[in-house]
Amino acid sequence: MEHLDKTMTEYVLEQAKRTTLPFVTRFTNCEKVAEFYSETLNPSMFVPAVFEDGKWVILEEPKNYKQWTKKALNTPYDIDLSKYEQYQSALKNVYFDEFFIHEGNDTKPSEVKSITEGNFHVFWFNNIEGWYLSRGIETIEDLIPYKLKLTPTIQNRLKRNN
């Protein structure tokens, strides 16, 4: 599954036709996809983020990493290395490709933030609530109509036993 483009019903019917696979394998495949589809959305599924002190913090990609490795240990660059490792770890947990943080608009450049892919804004941000979902979206299953591209890590996770 490269894109999120099948409803659960479509996936189950597809598995039912795969008679060359044992029933238990087909059932396990359906169970795995059902669990995936029912996951509650959070910002870390779209961009590298961590949950700290009760709120989602979007991580910025550290710059000039190659320069840090040339510096001695136990310097301020160790902090940068730690940020780089945290970012790389969070990047591995992203489910959907091609999302980014969009900041501002023509009328309020710094007040509006969203997690965006094209014209689709899945999360919005304000200083009171923090990151919150667009109306009508709660789980991965709610994203099927948008046919979003899955990251290779998630594609591999869903392929196992498939």
Secondary structure as the mmCIF struct_conf table of DSSP 4:
data_model
#
loop_
_struct_conf.conf_type_id
_struct_conf.id
_struct_conf.beg_label_comp_id
_struct_conf.beg_label_asym_id
_struct_conf.beg_label_seq_id
_struct_conf.end_label_comp_id
_struct_conf.end_label_asym_id
_struct_conf.end_label_seq_id
STRN STRN1 HIS A 3 HIS A 3
BEND BEND1 LEU A 4 LEU A 4
HELX_RH_AL_P HELX_RH_AL_P1 MET A 8 ALA A 16
TURN_TY1_P TURN_TY1_P1 LYS A 17 LYS A 17
TURN_TY1_P TURN_TY1_P2 THR A 19 THR A 20
BEND BEND2 LEU A 21 LEU A 21
HELX_RH_AL_P HELX_RH_AL_P2 PHE A 23 TYR A 37
TURN_TY1_P TURN_TY1_P3 SER A 38 SER A 38
HELX_LH_PP_P HELX_LH_PP_P1 GLU A 39 GLU A 39
STRN STRN2 THR A 40 THR A 40
HELX_LH_PP_P HELX_LH_PP_P2 LEU A 41 LEU A 41
HELX_RH_3T_P HELX_RH_3T_P1 PRO A 43 MET A 45
TURN_TY1_P TURN_TY1_P4 PHE A 46 PHE A 46
BEND BEND3 VAL A 47 VAL A 47
STRN STRN3 ALA A 49 GLU A 52
TURN_TY1_P TURN_TY1_P5 ASP A 53 GLY A 54
STRN STRN4 LYS A 55 ILE A 58
HELX_LH_PP_P HELX_LH_PP_P3 LEU A 59 PRO A 62
BEND BEND4 LYS A 63 LYS A 63
HELX_RH_AL_P HELX_RH_AL_P3 TYR A 65 TRP A 68
TURN_TY1_P TURN_TY1_P6 THR A 69 LYS A 70
BEND BEND5 LYS A 71 LYS A 71
HELX_LH_PP_P HELX_LH_PP_P4 ALA A 72 ALA A 72
BEND BEND6 LEU A 73 THR A 75
HELX_RH_AL_P HELX_RH_AL_P4 PRO A 76 LYS A 92
TURN_TY1_P TURN_TY1_P7 ASN A 93 ASN A 93
STRN STRN5 PHE A 96 PHE A 96
TURN_TY1_P TURN_TY1_P8 ASP A 97 GLU A 98
STRN STRN6 PHE A 100 GLU A 103
BEND BEND7 ASP A 106 THR A 107
TURN_TY1_P TURN_TY1_P9 PRO A 109 GLU A 111
STRN STRN7 LYS A 113 GLU A 117
TURN_TY1_P TURN_TY1_P10 GLY A 118 ASN A 119
STRN STRN8 PHE A 120 ASN A 126
TURN_TY1_P TURN_TY1_P11 ASN A 127 GLU A 129
STRN STRN9 GLY A 130 LEU A 133
HELX_LH_PP_P HELX_LH_PP_P5 SER A 134 SER A 134
TURN_TY1_P TURN_TY1_P12 ARG A 135 GLY A 136
STRN STRN10 THR A 139 THR A 139
HELX_RH_3T_P HELX_RH_3T_P2 ILE A 140 TYR A 146
HELX_LH_PP_P HELX_LH_PP_P6 LEU A 148 LEU A 148
STRN STRN11 LYS A 149 LEU A 150
HELX_LH_PP_P HELX_LH_PP_P7 THR A 151 THR A 151
HELX_RH_AL_P HELX_RH_AL_P5 PRO A 152 LYS A 159
TURN_TY1_P TURN_TY1_P13 ARG A 160 ASN A 161
#
